[in-house]
Amino acid sequence: MSEPVCPAPDEMTFGDALEELEGIVSALESGQLELEESLDRYQRGVSLLQALQTKLEDAQQRVTALIGELEGEPVSEK
């Protein structure tokens, strides 16, 4: 039986990535996983966390640009 293919974290929605990360944290905290599976899940969790941080930074930049537009300031793209 083959392993299920997980989507790349940067291709997931914020909500889906967060939900998967929460599941990984719960599984790791349970202490019921074998070492290899724990390491695999931890690695996946790190990838999800990085993608989530990137999505949050992008959203923050968009909000900052929108606030600048409302205040009449020129918008600079980074």
C-alpha positions as CSV (number, residue, x, y, z in Angstrom):
1,M,0.0,0.0,0.0
2,S,1.5,3.4,-0.9
3,E,1.7,6.4,1.3
4,P,-1.0,9.1,0.7
5,V,0.4,12.1,-1.1
6,C,0.3,15.3,0.9
7,P,0.0,18.6,-0.9
8,A,2.9,21.0,-0.7
9,P,2.4,23.3,2.2
10,D,2.7,26.4,0.0
11,E,-0.1,25.1,-2.2
12,M,-2.5,24.6,0.8
13,T,-5.0,27.2,2.1
14,F,-4.0,28.8,5.4
15,G,-6.9,27.0,7.2
16,D,-6.0,23.6,5.8
17,A,-2.3,24.0,6.6
18,L,-3.1,25.2,10.2
19,E,-5.5,22.3,10.7
20,E,-2.9,19.8,9.6
21,L,-0.2,21.4,11.8
22,E,-2.6,21.2,14.8
23,G,-3.1,17.5,14.1
24,I,0.6,16.9,13.9
25,V,1.2,18.7,17.2
26,S,-1.5,16.6,18.9
27,A,0.0,13.4,17.5
28,L,3.5,14.3,18.6
29,E,2.2,15.3,22.1
30,S,0.4,12.0,22.5
31,G,3.7,10.1,22.6
32,Q,2.1,7.2,20.7
33,L,4.2,7.5,17.5
34,E,7.3,5.5,16.6
35,L,10.5,7.5,16.4
36,E,10.6,7.5,12.6
37,E,7.0,8.6,12.2
38,S,7.6,11.3,14.8
39,L,10.5,12.7,12.8
40,D,8.6,12.6,9.6
41,R,5.7,14.4,11.2
42,Y,8.0,17.0,12.8
43,Q,9.6,17.7,9.5
44,R,6.2,18.1,7.8
45,G,5.2,20.4,10.7
46,V,8.2,22.6,10.2
47,S,7.3,22.9,6.4
48,L,3.8,23.8,7.3
49,L,4.9,26.4,9.9
50,Q,7.2,28.0,7.3
51,A,4.4,28.2,4.8
52,L,2.0,29.6,7.4
53,Q,4.5,32.3,8.4
54,T,5.0,33.3,4.7
55,K,1.2,33.5,4.2
56,L,0.9,35.7,7.3
57,E,3.7,38.0,6.2
58,D,2.1,38.3,2.7
59,A,-1.3,39.2,4.3
60,Q,0.4,41.7,6.6
61,Q,2.0,43.4,3.6
62,R,-1.4,43.5,1.8
63,V,-3.1,45.1,4.8
64,T,-0.3,47.6,5.2
65,A,-0.7,48.5,1.5
66,L,-4.4,48.9,1.8
67,I,-4.1,51.1,4.9
68,G,-1.6,53.2,3.0
69,E,-4.1,53.6,0.1
70,L,-6.8,54.7,2.6
71,E,-4.5,57.2,4.1
72,G,-3.5,58.6,0.7
73,E,0.1,57.4,1.0
74,P,1.9,56.0,-2.1
75,V,2.0,52.3,-2.1
76,S,5.4,50.7,-2.6
77,E,5.6,47.1,-3.7
78,K,8.3,45.0,-2.1
